[in-house]
């Protein structure tokens, strides 16, 4: 029997399934607690499920005048209204980054583990709300695309894809052609239907102007929530800290105590986070930052304005 993986380095399907209970504490519905980051000054409120057109009928006393179909009314000479019903479920698409840049951690978890846990918590909660769930799980040399579907089988397929991608990460892994962040975003633009909920869990490595355009495009007709994931060492490197960095082929030992190395790493991480946070100001996209240095569930509860669990 294979030993259980170190939960700080790798996660497995059993662990991701066990997050179903804790996920009940969260909510991705339009009504959010007053202190939720999704109700911030710049963040837009979630739209909630969309509306399906049901019928066109004659106007009745008490109908909302805003539902009048003026084209039909003008053509027939009688007032007509459009009747809509709320969609029974809503598609949700989760983008989960499991590239080698995510396989890094200095305090508690690897960033890849935090991304996997946060995505699993979201997937469980969305499915419990009765919505369809799917995702795009991407590493450097593989990508799993799962269109949103109803049922526990769809949820299990997504959790399984996350677990497999996470367990495939290791220090000696060779990366032939690293996958750019824009590739899964382009896939999301192709898969997502108007009115979808799109959650992105990533360190946003290699984010560029094209990334911003894709994010903005997705947010025009969907609710997009960004979960940028960072390691605390990126903004506060210990003076005696040394580590080995790898691109999958070559390795180099870095001395973070050296002034130029230290300032260079910190500036890269700060600039990356600043870019993502700027999308909140410019496009009203909620940004919920997570750190790999703390437990995942309490962080998500805090970002959603929920009190600490007893």
N, C-alpha and C positions, 0 to 999 in steps of 0.2 A: 504494500500500500504506500503510495507516494506521500511524503510529508506535506502538511499544509504549508502554503507559502507564507512568508513573513508579510503580514497585512500592511506594513509600512512601505513595502517595496512592490509587491504584487497583490492584486485582488483576484478572487475567483467567483464563479457563478453563484456558489452557495452563499457567500457573503453579500453579494449584490441582491439576491433574493430576500435575504433577511432584513433588508432595509425597508421592506413594505410597511412594517408596523410604524417605525419612526417617521416615515414619509407622510403619515396621516396628519402630522402637526403642521404641514405646509399647505399653501394654497396658490394656485395659478389662475384663480377665477378673477373677474373684474373687480369685485369688491375686496379691497385690501385694507389691512390695519393702517391707522393714520400715520404710524411711524415707519411704514414700509418704504424701502428704497424705490419701489415702483410707484409711489405717490409723491416723489420728490418734486422740487420746483421745476426741474427740466424734464423729468421722466414722464412719459405719457401714461395715462391709465390704460390698462388692458381693455381691449374692445370686447372680449368675451366671444361667445359663439355668434356666428353670422345668422342671416335670415334667409329662409327659403320662400320663394314666391308660391303662394297657394292658389289664389283665384282673383279674377277681376269681376266685381259685382257693382250693382247700383248703390249710390250713396244713401245711407240711412241716418236718421237723426241720432246724434251722439258720436258719429264717426269722427276721427281726427281729420281736420281739413288738410293736414300735411300729407295724408295718404291719397288724396285725389289725383287721379291720372288725368292731367289737363289735356293731353293729346286726344285721348278717347272721348273725354267730355266735350271738347270742341267739335269732334267729328260727329258725334251722335246727338248733341244738343241736350243731353242729360248727364248729370254728374255721376261719375264712376270712381270707385276707389280700388286700390291694389291692396290685397290682404296677404300678409306675410306671417309665417310661423317660425319660431326659433329652431335652428338646426338641432337635431337630437344629439349630435356629437360634433366635435371640432378636431381637425387634424393637427397634430403636434409633431414637429420634426426637431430632433435633438442632434446637434453636431458635436461629436466628442473627439477631441484631439488626443491621439496616442502616438505622436511622432517622438523621435529620440530626444528632441529638445524638452519634452515633458518628463523624460526619465532622469529627474534630478530632484534632490531634496537634501536638506542639511539639518532639519530640526525634528520633524515628525514624519511626514509622508513624502513620497515622490509626488511631484505635481501630477503625474499620470494617474496616481491612485486617487488624489483629491478630485480630479476631473471625473473619474469613473464613478466614485461614490456620489458626487453631486448630481451627475446625470441619472444615476439609478434612482436616487431619491425623487428627482423630478418626474422620471418615467412612471414610477409607482403611483405618485400622487395624481398625475394626469390621467392615468388609466382608471384610478379609483373615482375620478370625477365623471367617468363615462365617456371620455374622449378617446379618439383614435391616437395611437402612438407609433412612431417610426423614427428612423435616425440615419445619420451618416457617420460611421465610425471609421476614422482614417489614421493610418500610420504613414511611414515614409514610402513604403512600397506596396501598400494594399489599401483598399477602401471598400467597406461594406455599405451598400445602399439598401435601406429597408423602408419601403413606402408606408405611410401611416395606415394602420389597420386596427380594427376592434378586436377585442378578445385577449385572453391571457397568453395565447400562443404567440401573438405579435410582440407582447411585452417580453416574453422569455427569449424570443429570437434576438431582440435588441440587447437584452442583458448578456446573452451568450456572446454576441459579437463584441461587446465592450470587454468582457472577461478575456476572450481569446486575444484581442489586440493588446490588452494590458500585459498578459502573461508572455507575449512574444517579445517584449522589451527586455534587453539585457545588455550589460556593458560591452560585451564582445561582438555585438551584432554589427554586421557590415551593411551600410546603406549605399546602394548603387546610385540611385537618383532620388534625393529627398523630395517628398511631395510638398509643393508650395501650398500655403493656406488658401489661395484663391481657387484651387481645383475643387475642393469640397463645397466652397461657397457657390461656385458655378453650378455644381450638381444640385444644391439646395434650390437655386433659382429655377432650375428645370423641374424639380419634383414638387415643390411647394405650391399648393393651390391658394388662391386669394382667400384671406381670412385665417390663415394658419397661424399657429403659435410656433415660433422658431427660437430655440435656446442654443446658444453656442458656448461650449466649455473649452477654453484654449488659453495658451500663454501668448497667443497672437504674435508668435515669432514670424518674421518675414512679412508682417502687415505693411502694405504700401498704399499708394493712391488708388490702385485697382481694387484693393480690399475695401477701402472706404466706399467706392462706387457700388460695389456689390452689396455691402451692408445697407447702404442707403436705398438701393433698389429693392432689397428684400423688405425693408421697413415701410416702404410706400404703401403696400397692400397687405401687410401682415404685422402681427405683434412680434417684435424681435427683442430678446433679452440676452445681454452679453454677460458671461461669467469669466472675466479675465483671471487667470490663476498664476500666482507668483510664489516664489520661495522667499522667506524673509531675509535670507542672506543677500539677495539682490540689492536691497536698499540699505543694509546695515551689515557690511562684511566685517567679521572679527579681524583684528589686526594680525593675528598669527595664523590666519586661515590659509591652508594650501589645499588644492584639489586638482584632480585630473579631469580634463575636458576632452571629449572625443566627438568627431563628426561621423563615427561609424567605421572609419578606415584608419585615421591617424589619431594619435593621442599626444597631449601636451600637459605638463604639470605647470600650474599657475600659482604664483605666490601673491595672494590677495593683500599681503602686507605691503607690497611694493606700491608706491604712490600712483604711478601711471596705470598699473593694472587695476588697482582698486577703483580709481575714479572712472576709468573706462567702463568697467562692468556696471557700476552704479548709474552712470549716465545712460547706458543702453537700456537698462531696466526702467529707469525713470521716464525716458522718452517714449518707450513702448506703452507704458501705462497712461501717460499724458495723452497720447494719440487716441487711445480707446475712450478715455474719459471725455475727450473733446467731442466725441460723437454724441454724447448725451446733450451737450450744449447746442450742437448744431442741428441735430435731428430728433431730439427728444427720446432717444433710445435708452431704456433703463440699463444701467451698468451695475452689476453686483460683484465686486471684487472678492475673490477668495484667496486665502493663503494656505500653502501646504504645511505651514508650521502649527496649525491648530486643527481640532476635530472639525469635520465637515458639517455635521448636522447643526451644532450650535451656531456656526457662522451663518448658515442659511436661515435659521430661525431669526437671528439678529437682523439680518438684511431685510427680512420681511416684517420687521417691527413686532415680532412676537416676544413675550417675556421669556426669561430663562426657565428651562424645564427644571422641575424639582426632582 
